[in-house]
Amino acid sequence: MAAYIISALDIHDKEKFDQVYFPAILKQVEQYGGKLLAASEKQQVVEGNWLRGRTVLWEFPDVETVQTWYQSEDYAPLLKLRKEISNDSIILIKDGVTLAD
């Protein structure tokens, strides 16, 4: 069953994020069977609190794939870079379903 990651990112170095981190993470996520569903700095908070900045939504085939990727040696340098150039909150939605399911 599909799994989703939602990232709320307050990016401090947008140039490095857009030119180095984001192209690398797109390629890597695809290698792990994931795909980018949405990414934007244009969102509206309807209720509650949300980090200002960019929100990104990823889809993966399942939770195991997400965990394998996130804990991989491949991702470690990108994780370090992301932590250097942004503050973020990230959630994993397990066993996600869509209306098409």
C-alpha positions in Angstrom: 0.0 0.0 0.0 1.3 3.5 -0.9 3.2 5.6 1.6 3.5 9.4 1.5 6.0 11.9 2.8 5.0 15.5 3.4 7.8 17.9 4.0 7.4 21.5 5.3 10.6 23.3 4.6 11.9 26.7 5.7 14.8 27.0 3.3 17.7 29.3 4.2 19.9 28.8 1.1 17.4 28.6 -1.8 20.1 28.6 -4.4 21.8 25.5 -3.0 18.5 23.9 -2.3 17.2 24.4 -5.9 20.4 23.8 -7.7 22.1 21.0 -5.7 19.7 19.3 -3.3 16.4 19.2 -5.2 17.7 17.8 -8.5 19.7 15.1 -6.5 16.7 14.2 -4.3 14.4 13.9 -7.3 16.7 11.5 -9.1 17.3 9.5 -5.9 13.7 9.2 -4.9 12.9 7.9 -8.4 15.6 5.3 -8.1 13.8 4.0 -4.9 10.5 3.8 -6.7 9.1 7.1 -5.4 7.7 10.1 -7.2 7.1 13.8 -6.6 3.4 14.6 -6.5 3.6 18.3 -5.6 6.1 21.0 -4.5 5.2 24.7 -3.9 5.9 27.7 -1.8 2.3 28.8 -2.6 0.0 27.3 0.0 -2.6 28.6 2.3 -2.9 27.5 5.9 -6.5 26.7 6.4 -6.2 25.6 10.1 -3.5 25.3 12.7 0.2 26.0 12.3 2.4 25.2 9.3 6.0 26.1 8.5 6.2 28.9 6.1 8.2 28.0 3.0 8.0 25.1 0.6 5.7 22.1 1.0 6.6 18.9 -0.8 4.6 15.7 -1.3 6.2 12.5 -2.3 4.6 9.1 -3.0 6.4 5.8 -2.5 5.2 2.2 -3.2 5.2 1.3 0.5 6.5 2.1 4.0 9.4 -0.4 3.7 10.7 1.4 0.6 10.6 4.8 2.4 12.5 3.4 5.3 15.1 1.7 3.1 15.7 4.9 1.2 15.7 7.2 4.3 18.1 5.0 6.2 20.4 4.4 3.1 24.0 5.4 2.7 22.8 7.0 -0.6 20.5 9.5 1.3 22.9 10.3 4.2 24.8 13.1 2.4 21.6 14.7 1.1 20.0 14.5 4.5 23.1 16.3 6.0 22.9 18.9 3.3 19.1 19.4 3.8 19.7 19.9 7.5 22.4 22.6 6.7 20.2 24.6 4.4 16.8 24.3 5.9 14.6 23.8 8.9 11.9 21.3 8.3 9.1 19.1 9.6 8.5 15.8 7.8 5.7 13.3 8.3 5.3 9.8 6.9 1.7 8.7 6.0 1.7 5.0 6.3 -0.7 2.7 4.3 -2.1 5.7 2.4 -5.1 5.3 0.2 -6.4 7.6 -2.6 -9.9 8.1 -3.9 -8.9 6.0 -6.9 -8.2 3.0 -4.6 
